[in-house]
Amino acid sequence: MKLQVLALDGVFDTGLSSILDVLTTANELTIMLALDVPSFEVSIVGMQREVRTAQGLVVPVSAMPAPAKEGWLVVPAIGYKTPDLLVPALARSDVQDAAAALREARAGGINLAAACIGTFVLAESGLLNREKATTTWWLAPLFRQRYPTVRLEDGRMLVKSGALVTAGAALGHVDLALWLVRQASPELANLVARYLIVDHRPAQSAYVITDHLAHADPVVEKFERWARDRLSEGFSLDDAADAVGASKRTLARRLQQVLGKTPLSYFQDLRVERAVHLLKTSDKSADEIAGMVGYADGVTLRTLLRRRLGRGVREVRALG
């Protein structure tokens, strides 16, 4: 399998190196264990002859080759972790040139993958329009505002949509690289994960700091404070709208714009978050905790944990 890794100036060091390390480990294990798996042919490409990483390390790169008809072009994150830094970076000429190169590559038949903030670079190309995608969880509000036609599923760690694959925050680069290895050999991917001690994590929602996202909008922040005080009670959209001083329609619209959720869905997220905290920090039973966050019984809570986090009660407690 041929893979080109696109390194732009300011590339996130961990993102670039983790992709390369996973693929190198896969090649090493293939030789060591005499596996019948073709090697991964990996090259680092860019829009200029050399780039500096976010930490200032120099990375020599090859020029973007003519579009291939097979293989993958992978976009790691660029190291701009806040909207005030990222938005100007996306306007840079090399980033816009990279977006054009991605369009040309896709037109030529190559598959595209991006992780973390690299998903913004892919989105700049327009190729994610009307496609499903994920992104780094703490920049999901900006992603929704900037690319409203993308069908964002930011709770997921990895999303495939046709010939496009996107992965979530930071170490989602590892999940993306393992996914690429898995396309060649599921056995090899499992071996690499064991060697590197990488746990299976289908969702990034378990890692989201919800109040961090809520602070992106004053109405959403007011709703979040109101909701946290009433998690053990029933949900009322009328009461919520009155509490934040907005109409029900405005409240729903602002939550959808910032979080991609309805007020009730976000209320449920906060209940799950509180339940997870209690599971990790107390010895109360699942039934007791369910009552404290407004659910009828522990069965309901267990079902929600599985659905939203991909983990059960014991697994959540083990993480504490």
Secondary structure by P-SEA (a helix, b strand, c coil): cbbbbbbcccccaaaaaaaaaaaaaaaaaaaaacccbbbbbbbbbccccccccccbbbbbbccccccccbbbbbbcccccccaaaaaaaaacaaaaaaaaaaaaaaaabbbbbbccaaaaaaaaacccccccccccccaaaaaaaacccccccccccccccccbbbbccccaaaaaaaaaaaaacaaaaaaaaaaaccccccccccccaaaaaaaccaaaaaaaaaaaacccbbbbaaaaaaaacccaaaaaaaaaaaccccaaaaaaaaaaaaaaaaaacccccaaaaaaaaccccaaaaaaaaaacccccaaaaaaac
